[in-house]
Amino acid sequence: MRRTTTLSTGLASLLLIGAWATVAAGPASAAPAPETAPTSEAPASDALLDAMRRDFGLTKAGAEARLAAEKKATAVEPKAERAAGAAYGGSWFDADSGKLTVAVKSGASAATLASVRETGASVRTVKYSARQLDAAKARIDKLAAPDGVSNWYVDAESSSVVVGVVAAQRADNDVRAFLAKARAGGPVTVEETASAPETFAAGTVGGDPFYTGNVRCSIGFSVHGGFVTAGHCGGAGQGVSGWDRSYIGNIQGSSFPENDYAWVNVGSGWWTVPVVLGWGTVSDQLVRGSNEAPVGASICRSGSTTHWHCGNVLAKNETVNYSQGAVRQMTKTSVCAEPGDSGGSFISGDQAQGVTSGGWGNCSTGGETWYQPVNEILNRYGLTLHTA
């Protein structure tokens, strides 16, 4: 059923034809996924290091050092949060220092601050706890957002809820009214965005896609029995075909808006593989788990239109206001994307992070892209990530 040339080409074909799925997030009420640990200490490939040199302006040694520091920060983050307790105000990875910074609410005891530092994290005191900021964001989530409001999220560094507003519409009366109501609910910082976010689905074009009707999207991450992708790519019950238009399976569950995730069962001669396509830019990447990377960490995206691109994690638990409705619990990145990349894989090292949802901009001029974390969709549908 598949073309077979070199091992790399074969894997690339399987990824798109079989069930290469990206990560997706589930409802806030979903049980947290158990922490997993990489099963291998394999060094980063030369191709991955080259991609980081290209996208971050690093030397090879600098790229290796950053990957090692991010891996350490990912392991430190849950320990630091437990150490901070109720005073925890969020955290982020600082690429300059190579350390995780943890925000702790002012007034916390010296013992609490010492406990956080003992985990290896740096400490910054802030005005509000993460719990207070989450509550403020939850109040904003209940508001009806006008088109000129693009997104909102909790930002640990500023200890506030950041609300994104399309620059050309900041003076709009509806936008101003929304901001007034948002500020009444808690601390708010306004940032301007270049344009409103859009989903990255596309009409039928060539490449290595999957199709639902005349819509082309990208496969995310393989799970046992299928793959996960973006919910806006199709509704439950729709048939799905692969790059060669042969039948793969059906969408078994889908949610959009509010969420943006779906999963597809795989059969009819197709199979799943724990790999994300590198598209010749990097080697195809094995997936070994789904440990969540911190804000500030590097992250890469694979999609059927623009292939492989990297950037940084900018924010988590963000609400994105698409024209079709708001989608919650998204993660924002500085990675570019274009129509047809929807559903594709976001991966950090060998850890699955999420499935591409939407954003603004393109891969010629740059932009921002959001994904829904993978662990939520696994919990929502009772799926198990296919790992190497």
Salt bridges, closest charged atoms under 4 A:
GLU41 OE1 - LYS71 NZ 2.73
ASP46 OD1 - LYS60 NZ 3.46
ASP50 OD1 - ARG53 NH1 3.33
ASP55 OD1 - ARG54 NE 2.79
GLU70 OE2 - ARG66 NE 2.63
ASP141 OD2 - LYS137 NZ 3.08
ASP141 OD1 - ARG328 NH1 3.31
GLU157 OE1 - ARG124 NH1 3.92
GLU191 OE2 - LYS332 NZ 3.11
GLU192 OE2 - ARG170 NH1 3.38
ASP208 OD1 - ARG3 NH2 3.69
GLU258 OE2 - ARG328 NE 3.06
ASP260 OD2 - HIS232 ND1 2.80
GLU292 OE2 - LYS316 NZ 2.92
GLU318 OE2 - LYS332 NZ 3.73
ASP341 OD2 - ARG301 NH1 3.51
ASP350 OD2 - ARG288 NE 3.64
